[in-house]
Amino acid sequence: MDATKTENHGVGGEAAAHYVTVTVNEQPVKLQGRQATGAEIKFAAIAQGVAIQPNFVLQEELPNGTSRIIGDTDEVRLREHLRFTAIAPDDNS
């Protein structure tokens, strides 16, 4: 087995869990892994008490003050301090 495959492994050879805390609608949401889809981010937020629904539109808030829509199947590379907003699909704001 080469070093790249054994790196980051915990007890019993299982991969060590990677957790990241992001913000969804101003609330912290803890996610596991290095990537997540828009749907996975929304479901984790819902499970952790954020008052959104699976059909809400997810947007990533970018550092330059703009945002980009994250579709349910779009993958996001997870890192600390990412900020998202989720709004109802019929919200015209």
N, C-alpha and C positions, 0 to 999 in steps of 0.2 A: 504494500500500500504506500503511495507517495505522500509527502508531507502536506500537500494541499488538501488531500482527502481527510487527513487526521487532524488538521488544524480545527480549533473551535469545537472539539468534541468533549463531552462531559463523561460522567460515570457510565460505564457499560458501552462506550462507543457511540452514544446518541449525541446528536448535534446540540450544542448549547443554545438555549433559547435567546433570541435577540428581541428586545422590547424597545419600543419608541413611544413617547407620549406626544401626541399632536393635540391641536385644539379644534373642536367642531362647535360652531355657534358659541364661542367664548367658554366652552367647557372642556376640561382635559379628557382625552380618550387614549387609553393605552392599547397599542397594537403590537402583535407579535409578528416578526418576520422582517425582511428587508424590502419587500414590495407588497402592495395591496391594491386591489381593484377599487373603483369607486363604490361598488356595491358592498364590498367587505368593510370599507371605512364606515359606510352608513350603518350597516348591521352592528358593527362593534359599538358605534356611538349609541344606537338605540339600546343595546344590551347594557350599556353603562349609564343609562338614564337621561340621555339627551333627547329632548322632546321633538323628534323628527319622525318622518315616515319613510319607508323604503322608496317611495316614488318621488321624493324630494330631489331637486336639482342640487348637485354638489359642485361647489366652486372652490378652487384653491386660491387663496389670497396671496398675491405675489409681492415681493419686497418693494417694487416700484409703484405700488398703489393700484395696480390693475389686478384682474383675476382671470382665471381660465376655467372653463367648465370641464369637469371630470365625469365622463360617462360611466355607466355601471361596469363596463368591461375594460375601461381604460386603466392601465397600471400606473401606479405612482411609486417612485423610489422613496421609501420612508426614511425620514431623518427627524431629529428633534426640532421642535419649534415650527413645524409646518402648521399653517392655519387654514381652516376650511369654514365655509358657510354652507348651510343646507337650507334651501327655501322651497316652499310649496310650489308646485308647477304652475299654479294659477296666480301666483303673486306677481303683480305688475310693477313692483318697485324697482 
